[in-house]
């Protein structure tokens, strides 16, 4: 059983960034990392997002070196978790709502893209959000 943690750490406002889609104990979670100028390379990558999230839940994981950036990250599948998507996002200015997020279906990292089934699972739990692949 997971400790109480939000299904998503929704972006606070308009902008772009990275996202990780993960199931923990069969429950879907979205973890966003909005881009901010001045971020260090080690803070702005999918591995860092996943490490932080698994650390919050005190989930033990093995580490691999991923992508051409050669940044260590948790393995995509562990005893209690499974990563199903990684990519980037943009809060949609066109709809004048910070509750509308677009994901880039062509962005691939660590052999992952954006997983539509996972997005659908999130929307069922958080119907006030609109999540779309571009």
C-alpha positions as CSV (number, residue, x, y, z in Angstrom):
1,X,0.0,0.0,0.0
2,X,1.3,3.5,-0.9
3,X,1.4,6.3,1.6
4,X,-0.9,9.2,0.7
5,X,0.6,11.0,-2.2
6,X,-1.2,13.0,-4.9
7,X,-1.9,11.2,-8.2
8,X,-0.1,14.0,-10.0
9,X,2.1,16.9,-9.0
10,X,0.2,19.1,-11.6
11,X,2.2,22.0,-13.2
12,X,1.5,25.2,-11.3
13,X,1.0,27.3,-14.5
14,X,1.6,27.6,-18.2
15,X,4.8,26.2,-19.6
16,X,6.6,23.1,-20.7
17,X,8.6,20.4,-19.1
18,X,9.2,16.7,-18.6
19,X,6.8,14.0,-17.4
20,X,7.0,10.4,-16.1
21,X,4.1,8.0,-16.1
22,X,4.2,5.3,-13.5
23,X,2.0,2.7,-11.8
24,X,2.7,2.0,-8.1
25,X,0.8,-0.9,-6.6
26,X,-1.4,-0.8,-9.7
27,X,-2.3,2.9,-9.1
28,X,-1.4,5.4,-11.9
29,X,0.7,8.5,-11.1
30,X,2.0,11.4,-13.2
31,X,5.1,13.2,-12.2
32,X,5.8,16.6,-13.9
33,X,9.0,18.6,-13.9
34,X,8.3,22.1,-15.4
35,X,11.3,23.7,-17.1
36,X,12.8,26.6,-15.2
37,X,15.8,28.6,-16.4
38,X,18.9,27.9,-14.4
39,X,18.1,24.3,-13.6
40,X,21.1,22.0,-13.4
41,X,21.3,19.2,-15.9
42,X,21.1,16.6,-13.1
43,X,17.7,18.1,-11.9
44,X,16.1,18.3,-15.3
45,X,15.8,14.7,-16.6
46,X,13.4,11.8,-16.4
47,X,15.7,9.8,-14.1
48,X,15.8,12.6,-11.5
49,X,12.0,12.8,-11.6
50,X,11.6,9.1,-11.0
51,X,14.3,8.9,-8.3
52,X,12.5,11.7,-6.4
53,X,9.1,10.1,-6.7
54,X,10.3,6.6,-5.6
55,X,12.2,8.2,-2.8
56,X,9.1,9.9,-1.5
57,X,7.4,6.5,-1.3
58,X,10.5,4.9,0.1
59,X,10.6,2.4,-2.7
60,X,13.9,0.6,-3.2
61,X,15.1,0.3,-6.8
62,X,18.0,-0.8,-8.9
63,X,19.9,1.7,-11.0
64,X,20.8,1.6,-14.7
65,X,22.5,4.1,-17.0
66,X,20.0,5.4,-19.5
67,X,19.9,7.2,-22.8
68,X,22.8,8.9,-24.5
69,X,23.0,11.3,-21.7
70,X,24.5,8.5,-19.6
71,X,22.5,9.6,-16.5
72,X,21.8,6.9,-13.9
73,X,18.1,6.3,-13.3
74,X,16.0,3.7,-11.5
75,X,15.2,0.6,-13.5
76,X,11.8,1.0,-15.4
77,X,10.3,-1.9,-13.4
78,X,10.6,-2.7,-9.8
79,X,8.9,-4.8,-7.2
80,X,6.1,-2.3,-6.6
81,X,6.3,0.0,-9.6
82,X,6.3,0.0,-13.4
83,X,7.2,3.0,-15.6
84,X,4.9,3.0,-18.7
85,X,5.7,6.4,-20.2
86,X,8.2,9.3,-20.4
87,X,8.1,12.3,-22.5
88,X,7.4,16.0,-22.5
89,X,4.4,18.2,-21.9
90,X,3.0,21.7,-22.5
91,X,0.2,23.4,-20.6
92,X,-2.1,24.5,-23.4
93,X,-2.3,28.3,-23.7
94,X,-4.8,28.1,-26.6
95,X,-7.5,26.8,-24.4
96,X,-6.8,29.4,-21.7
97,X,-6.8,26.8,-19.0
98,X,-4.0,25.4,-16.9
99,X,-6.1,22.2,-16.6
100,X,-5.4,21.3,-20.3
101,X,-2.1,19.5,-20.9
102,X,-0.7,18.3,-24.2
103,X,1.9,15.6,-24.5
104,X,4.3,15.1,-27.4
105,X,3.6,11.6,-28.8
106,X,6.9,11.7,-30.8
107,X,9.2,12.4,-27.9
108,X,10.9,9.2,-26.9
109,X,13.3,8.6,-24.1
110,X,14.6,5.3,-22.7
111,X,12.5,3.5,-25.3
112,X,9.3,5.1,-23.8
113,X,6.8,7.5,-25.2
114,X,3.5,8.8,-23.8
115,X,1.2,6.0,-22.8
116,X,-2.5,6.8,-23.7
117,X,-4.0,4.1,-21.4
118,X,-2.2,5.6,-18.5
119,X,-3.5,9.1,-19.4
120,X,-7.0,7.7,-19.6
121,X,-6.6,6.1,-16.1
122,X,-5.5,9.4,-14.7
123,X,-8.4,11.3,-16.2
124,X,-10.9,8.8,-14.7
125,X,-9.5,9.7,-11.3
126,X,-9.1,13.4,-12.0
127,X,-11.9,14.3,-14.4
128,X,-11.3,18.1,-14.0
129,X,-8.1,17.7,-16.2
130,X,-7.9,17.3,-19.9
131,X,-4.8,15.3,-21.0
132,X,-4.2,15.0,-24.8
133,X,-1.4,13.7,-27.0
134,X,-0.5,16.5,-29.5
